[in-house]
Amino acid sequence: MDPGGYLFFNGSLVHRSQPSRSTERFRRSFIGHYAGRSNLRIGRCYRNLTMDGTPVVPPESEGADPCGSQFTAAEPH
């Protein structure tokens, strides 16, 4: 991809990227998850909003961490 490019894909797609080679910038990402109104619990690290922006605070799921926190980076990225 060209610098500044973006990519959208379904979260079920197995994916990865090469380490960022920049020494002056970091790679940014935006991760969005859909959780239906029937969802009973969710991790405390997620900011939950309805489609109109109204906050929703369901009970907290035990042991829920932010996405990717269970992995250790092999090198700075």
C-alpha positions in Angstrom: 0.0 0.0 0.0 1.1 3.6 -0.6 1.8 5.8 2.5 -1.4 7.3 3.7 -3.5 4.5 2.1 -6.2 2.6 4.0 -7.8 -0.8 3.9 -11.1 -2.1 5.1 -11.8 -5.8 5.7 -13.9 -8.2 7.7 -12.4 -9.1 11.0 -12.7 -12.8 10.2 -10.0 -12.4 7.6 -6.6 -13.6 8.8 -4.3 -10.7 8.3 -1.0 -9.0 9.2 1.4 -6.5 7.9 5.1 -6.0 7.9 6.7 -3.9 10.6 6.7 -0.2 10.1 10.2 0.9 9.0 9.6 4.6 9.9 11.8 5.9 12.7 9.8 9.2 12.9 6.2 8.0 12.9 4.0 5.2 14.2 1.4 3.3 12.4 -2.2 4.2 13.3 -5.2 2.0 13.2 -8.9 2.2 13.9 -10.7 -0.9 15.0 -14.5 -0.9 15.2 -16.6 -3.7 16.6 -20.4 -4.2 16.3 -22.2 -5.4 19.4 -26.0 -5.8 19.1 -28.4 -4.5 21.8 -28.8 -8.1 22.9 -25.2 -8.1 24.1 -25.2 -8.8 27.9 -21.6 -7.9 28.8 -18.6 -6.2 27.2 -15.0 -5.3 28.2 -14.4 -2.1 30.1 -11.8 -1.0 27.6 -14.5 -0.5 24.9 -16.4 2.8 24.5 -19.9 1.7 23.6 -22.2 4.0 21.7 -25.6 3.6 19.9 -25.8 4.7 16.2 -26.9 8.2 17.4 -23.9 8.5 19.7 -25.7 7.8 23.0 -23.3 6.0 25.5 -24.3 2.5 26.5 -22.7 0.9 29.6 -23.5 -2.9 29.8 -22.0 -4.9 32.7 -18.3 -5.6 32.4 -17.1 -8.9 31.0 -14.5 -10.6 33.4 -11.0 -10.9 32.0 -11.7 -8.8 28.8 -8.6 -6.9 27.6 -8.1 -4.5 24.7 -7.7 -6.1 21.3 -4.2 -7.4 20.7 -3.0 -7.0 24.3 -2.4 -10.7 24.7 0.4 -10.5 22.1 3.9 -9.2 22.6 5.4 -7.1 19.7 8.4 -8.7 18.1 9.9 -5.3 17.5 8.9 -1.7 17.8 6.0 -0.9 15.5 
